[in-house]
Amino acid sequence: MQIGSVILAAGMSKRMKSAVPKVIHPILGKPILAYSIETAQAISSLPPIVVIGHASELVMQNIHADVQYAFQKEQLGTAHAVTMAKEGLKGRVDQVVVISADMPLIRKETLEILIETQRNHDGPMSMVSMVDDDSRGFGRVIRNESEDALAIVEEKAATPQQLKIHEYNAGIYCFKSDWLWDALEAVKKSAVGEYYLTDLLQIAVQAHQSVKVINLPDPEEAIGINNRVHLAEVEKIMRRRINEAFMLDGVTMIDPERVYIEAGVEIGQDTVIYPETYIRGKSRIGKNCEIGPGTIIDDSIVGNDCRVLKSVMEEAELEDHVEMGPFCRLRTGAHLARHVHMGNFGEVKKSYLGEGTKMGHFSYIGDAQIGNNVNIGAGTITCNYDGQKKNKTVIGDGTFIGSDTMLVAPLTIGENAITGAGAVVTKDVGDGEKVVGVPAHAIKNKKEEGRT
């Protein structure tokens, strides 16, 4: 059986009070609409059709997914919006699932049950309801003696008796494709000039056709986003889902409610995440690490057995057994090899620190290639910018850089060399050479000392 899907994303979303469309506001690093697309893709035989209208170009610029777009030039209601998908789906699928772009908590398992329900009965449509104490403005679902849906009564039109009903229409549907397109043509314009998808229920009932209803086991799935309060509410639920999934896979979180992890992040077993930690983008954290508290990791890679305390990483990489922090910053292109230690208030940008290298506190390394087992004393600075361009510093294995050394690039320092404390190094330093002073000058070679 071929399944098509339609995502309604054309509304103006005035209640968000925003200059950008509601559906591209981010939740944990992804647009609201992206979640609905991923869910629809999981159950669809064809790419989902996203019906867009308001600020359509901006929506398309922010969505990078395999979808088809249908344009609703005039926002004339939900039934009218679904009609825009007719050309892409009619004659190509057996069932059509319709969901809203502003309900990112819907699970694919829910849609799979809905599809199976529709497959197993003769009526033209099935729908999803929810039972909750909070109606959230949804219409009441009225059932007949057979427990099929008989009507949907909007809250403002409900009688006092109907208002006592706590089963609500979640706005999630599955239709027989051939029936849907004909039925949409029979929907009449409402008093406010719109065509409502909920009228299809009445069309089916009047034709003595059954409409099945499945009830959401988790009412949270039906939460839609209409304003910033709802956005925060949904993000909190989404964050809880992500954190719970990681904990069930073997990640420890000291206080999950104070840990922010975006969708798409990977974390290995036995890693411990401390409070006030943010892991975002496509970051990957290895096994047996300690991250945080107070750490931000953006689009970065952390190997196994690493310790990152109160630090920031941006498009950077740590290999295994690296320790850094507190108050360190790795900027784009920073790469710390195995067993590197980075002290507090250090910063690295577009540089490689070799295995076993130790970088003291209050230091800055930029545009540099640092060898293995190098000691970078406290206060060391690579002076990589000459006012016009960035220049490179190269330091060989086993070299000792004294505290407060200024390395004026372009510069190459050989292996096993030494710079004295406070040296301003402006010229290349050879293997085993020792330089001191301002500007730095050689005093005696290590090899020569060994001969005396």
C-alpha positions, 0 to 999 in steps of 0.5 A: 500500500502506497502512503502519501503525506501532507504537512500544513505549513502555510499559515501566517502564525500571527500569535508568534509575533515574529518577523519570520514564519513560525515553522522555521523557529528552531527547537533544539537546533532544527526548525519546527517544520523539520520534525514534522518532515522527519516523522512524515518521511518515516511513514511515506512512500513518496516525499512528503508534500509541504503546503506553504504560503506565507513567506514561502521563500524563507521557509524553503531556504531554511528546510534542507530535506527531500520534500515536495512543495505545494503553494497556497497563495491565499490562506483559505483554510485547512481543506483548501490547503490539502487541496493544493497537494492533489496534483502531487498525490492523486492516483499515486497513493492509496492513503493520505496522512495529513499533519500540521507543521506546528506539532513537532512532538508527533511520533511515527509510531502514532502515524503507523497505528493511524495508517493501520487503523484506516487500512483495516476498516471500510470507512473513508477516514480515520483520525487521532484524538487526545484525552486531557484536562486541558482542551488547548482550544481543540474541538470536542470529539463526539462519538456514536454508539459504535465508538466511531466519530460522529462530529467535531464540535469547536470549543466556542460552539460547544454546549455546556454538556459538550464542554464536559467532554475531555476527548479532543480532536488532535488534527491528525488524519488518514484518508482514502486517497480517492475519496479525499479529493472528491470530498474536498470539493464538497466542503462548503465555505464557512461563515468566515470565508474558509474551508475546514478539513474537519468538515470532511467528518460530517461529509462521511457521516452524512453518507453513512460511512464510519470514521475511526478514532485512535486515542493518543496514549501520550497527550503531549504529542498533540501539543501545537505551537501557537506562541512563544510559551508553547515553543518553550513548552514543546522544547522542554518536552523534546529535550526531555525525550532526547535526554531520556534516550541517552540515559537509557543508552548508558549516559549519566546526567547529573541533573537532566533538566539542566542539560541541553542536547540538540537532536543529531548529537552522539554520546558514548556509554559511561559518559557523564554530563554535568548541569548547565552543559550545552551540546549542539549541532553535529557534535560527537562525544566518546565513551567515559568522558566527563563533560561540564558543568558549564560547558558548551560544545558546538559541532565538535568531536570529543574522543574517549576518556576526555575531561572538559570542565567549564569550557567552550568548543566550536568546530574543534576536535579532541582525541582520546584522554584530553583534559581541558579547563576550566575556562578554556576555549577551542575555536574553529580548527582547533585539534588536540591530540591524545593526552593533551592537557590544556590549563585554565583560560587558554584559547586555541584557534586553527591549530594542532597540538601534538600528543602529550603536549601541555598548554599552560593557563592564560595562553593563546595559540593560533594558526600553529602546528605544535609537535608532541610533548611540548610544554607551552608555559603560562601566558604564551602567545602566538602573535599570528596576525601582522595587520594584514594576514595570519601567519603560521607558527611551527614548534617541534617535538619536545620543545619547552616554551617558557612562561610569557613567551611571545612567538611572532609569526611566521616562525619555526622552532625546532625540536627540543628547543627552549625559550626563556620566560618573557622571551619575544621570539622573532626569528626561527630557532633551531633544534636544541637551541635555547633563546632568551630576551627581547628580542630573543637571542641564542645563549648556548645549545643543549648539545654544546652543554652536553660536551662540557 
